[in-house]
Amino acid sequence: MKKRSIAMLLASMFLLSVTLTGCKGGKPAAPTVSSNIKVEIPGGASKDERIAYEYIQGAVTAFEHGMEYAEEGLQRLADSFYGTAASTLCALRYAADCLLGEESDDSRPADWDTIASMGWGSPAAYFFEGLVLETQGNGTGAEECYRKAEVNPVFADGGKDLKGIANIKGDALRRLRNEAARVEDEIFALYRPEFFSIPRNENNFNPAYLRAQALKCLSGNEPDTAEALAYFHAALAVDPFSGENYAALIALYISLGDGDTAVYYLNEGLFIDPRSEMLNALINKIEEVAEQ
């Protein structure tokens, strides 16, 4: 199995590269599965337009990597890449809607919290919200959103080049918006992303932060297991290559007496991170629950 880092993917998208690098370094790896979604840069497009269309292509690349993992039977990995693609693409399309002063189609996500929740590892929702606020003259709100986007380490240059999207006007902007919407609809026809019902926070890109929030939900006299599960699932979506994220979910499912679900996550987690000490330590606990 070829591991691909979502963080590296996001960084490449904001650096206008659609090549994915292995999560431990190494050579770029091209997907073996194609969605047949084509993104065409219009003839005579300006530099700002080309940057925007290449960004859309980056979302398609993320989606195709998800398809590849799904074909390998690794659904959690697939969901993670799908969510990243959906969030990054929807953020651009919704920003274009706002810049055009038009309401989005009811079938498409049309608020920043929902868009962010599809892929917490992506800074796109905060960035594009900031871009819209800046064009509306709300400099304070824009700076706050940009600051939150830059908390994510993949946002190395603060989206300097992507800010040029605000320079696209009239028919060119509508054409960009329609292309983003077309690609969004094609992706959603094949996959509907999960929405993680946890509060939006600029630290949600960090699985350690998400796990810590989950543990807070489980502390005290009245633990909130549903909220804890949401945080643990979000941590796994942000970094689906970490055995620690699988182990956290497994341990909670064991405590809830749900051995079948625990086994499901254990199998996928061990396939992805077979040397994880935490996962291997949980094998005996799973067997104990299964025998009850």
N, C-alpha and C positions, 0 to 999 in steps of 0.2 A: 504494500500500500504506500502511495506517495503522499506524504504529509505536506499540507500547504497552510501557511499561516494567514489567518484572516487579518491580523494586524499588518502584515506585509502587503496584503491585497489592498487594504484601505490606504496605506501610505502610497502605494503605486498609483491608485486612482487620483489622489490629490497631487501627485507629481506627474500626472498625465502619462502614466505608463500602464498598460494593461497586461503586463507580464507578472505572473505569480512566482514567488521564490519559495523554495522549500523552507519549512519552519525552523530547520536547524542549519540553514545556509544551503549551499550547493547550487546546482544549475537550475535555471528556470524550467518549470514543468508545464507543458501545454495540456489542456484537457483532451480526453479521448472521446468525449461525448459532446455533440453539438445540438443546440436548441433550434438551429435554423433561424434564429432571430438576427436579422441583418440591420446594422445601423449605417446609414449613408450620410456622409457629410455633403451638404448641398454645394453645388458649383458656385464659385465666387464667394464662399463663406469668409467672414472676417476671422482674425485670429481668435477673438473672444468666442465666436460661434464654434470654431474648430475645437477649442478647449472644452466647450460644453458638450459637443457631440462625442468627443473622446471619453468624457466622463460617463456618458450614457453607455458607451461600449464597455467601460470598466464594470458597470453593474451587470451587463450581460455576461461578461467573463466570470464574475462571481457566481451568477446563477448556473452557468454551465459546469462549474466545479461542483456545485451542489448536486447537479444531475449525475455527475460521475460518481460521487459518493453514494447516492441513492442506488445506482446500479450495482454497487459493491455491497449493498445491504446495510450501509452505515447511515441510518436515518438521522441520528443526532448530528452528525457532521453535515449531512445534506441540509438539515433545517438551519444550521448556523450560517452556512453560505447563502441559502435562500433568503434568510432574514436580513443579512447584510446587503444583498442586492436590492431587496425591496425597500429598505430604509433609505439607502443612498439615492436610489432612483426617484422614489416618491418625494423626497425632500426637494430635489431639483424641479420636478413637475409642479409641486404645490407652490414653490417660490415663483415659478413662471405664472401660475394662476394669479397669485397676489400682485405681481408686477403688472399684469394685464388688467387688474381690477375686476376679475371674473371669478365666479364661484365654480368650484370643481364639480364634476359629475358626482352625483350622490353615491355611485358605486366605488369611488376612489377615496382613500384617506384624505381628510381635509383639515387636520389640526396637527400641530407640531408634536404634542405628547404622544398621539397614536403613532405617528411616523417614527418617532424615536424608539418607541417600544418594540418595533419589529426587529431592530438590530442595535442593541445597546452599545456594541463596540464601535459603532460609526458616529463620528462627530457631525455628520451631515445635517441633521435636524437643527442643532444649535447654530451651525454656520449659516445655513440658508435663512433661518429665522432672523439672524442678525443682519444678513444682507437686505432682506425685505424691510426691516425696521430702519436701516440706514437710508434706504431710498425714500422712506416715508418721513424722514427728518427726525427720527427718534434716535439721536446719537447715543444717549445714555443706555437705552435698551439694547442697541446694536452692540456697543462695547461689552456689555454684560454677556450677551450671547457669544460673541467672539471669544471672550475670556474663557467661557465654559467649554467651547469647542477646543481651545488650545490646551486645556487640561489633558486631553487625550494625546499621548505621545506620537501617534501616527500623523497628527496634524502639525507637522514640523514647520511649515512655512506660513501657517495661519491662513491658508487658502488665498494667498496673494493673487495668483493667476485666475482663480475661479471668481474673484470679485468682479472681473471684467464682464461677467454675465449681466450685471446691472447696466452695462452699456448697450446691450442688445435691445432694440426697440421695434415697435410696429410689426410688420409682416414677418420679419426675421425672428422676433421673439415668439410670435404665434406659431410659426413653423417649428421652432425648437420645442415649444410646449406640446404641440401635437405629436411630435416624434417621441418625446418622453412618455406621453400618455399611451401611445400605440405600443411601445415596448413594455410599459407597465401592464397594460391589459393582456399582452401575450404571456408575460410571466405569470400573472395572477390566474390566467386560464389554466395553467399547468400546476400552479402551486399557490395556496393561500397561506401567507405567513402567520406565525403565532403572534399574539399580542401579550406581552408579559405585564401583568397587572401589578406593577410596583411603581412607586413614585419616581418621576423623572428626576435624574440627578446627574451632574457632570462627571461623577465618579463611577457611574454604572458601567463604564468600559473596563473596570478593574474587577476581576473575579474574586480577589481577596476581600475587597470592600463588600461585594454582594454576599459572600459567604458570612462575613461578619454581621451584616444586617439580618441574615437568616437566623443566625444564632441568637441575636437580640430578640427576634420574634419567638424563640423557643424558651427564653428565660422568663422568670417570674412565675406567679401562681396560675396564670391562665395563658399557656403557650398557644400561639396562633400557628398551627401547623400548615394551614393553607397558604398563609403569607410566606412562611419559611420555604415551602415548596416552590413558590413563585420565584423567590430570590435564588434558590439553588438551581432551578431550571435556567434562570437568566445567566448565572455564572457559567453553566455548562455551555449555553449558547454563545457566550463571549469567547470562551476558550474550550472547545470540544476536544482538544488534544491532551488535556490534563487529567490524569487519573485521580487527582485530588478532588476535582469537581464532580466526577462520577461517584467517588467514595462518599462525598457529603450527601448526595441524593440517596444512595443505596442505604446508608446508615439510617436516614429518616424513614425510608420505606420499611426497613426492617422493624423500626420502633413502632410503626403503624400496623404491623402484622401483614404487610403486603409483600409476601415473599416472591410472588410471580413477577411483579414489577421490579423488585430488587434484582432478581436473576437476569431480567432483560438488560438492565443497565450494567450489571456486572459483566455479562458476556461481551457487550460492545466495548465497555471500558477496558477490559483485559486485552481485547484484540487491538485496540488503539495504543494502549500504554501497558504492555504485558509485564513490565518490570516494576510497576507501581507497588510499593510496599503496602500502602493503605488498601489497595484493591485485593492484593493477595491475602492480607490479614482478615479481610471480610468474608473470604470463601467459607470458613468454618461457621461463621454466624449465619450465613445464608443457608447452609446445610441444616443447621439447628432449627431454623424457622420452617424450612420445608418439611422436616420430619414431624412437626407438631400437628 
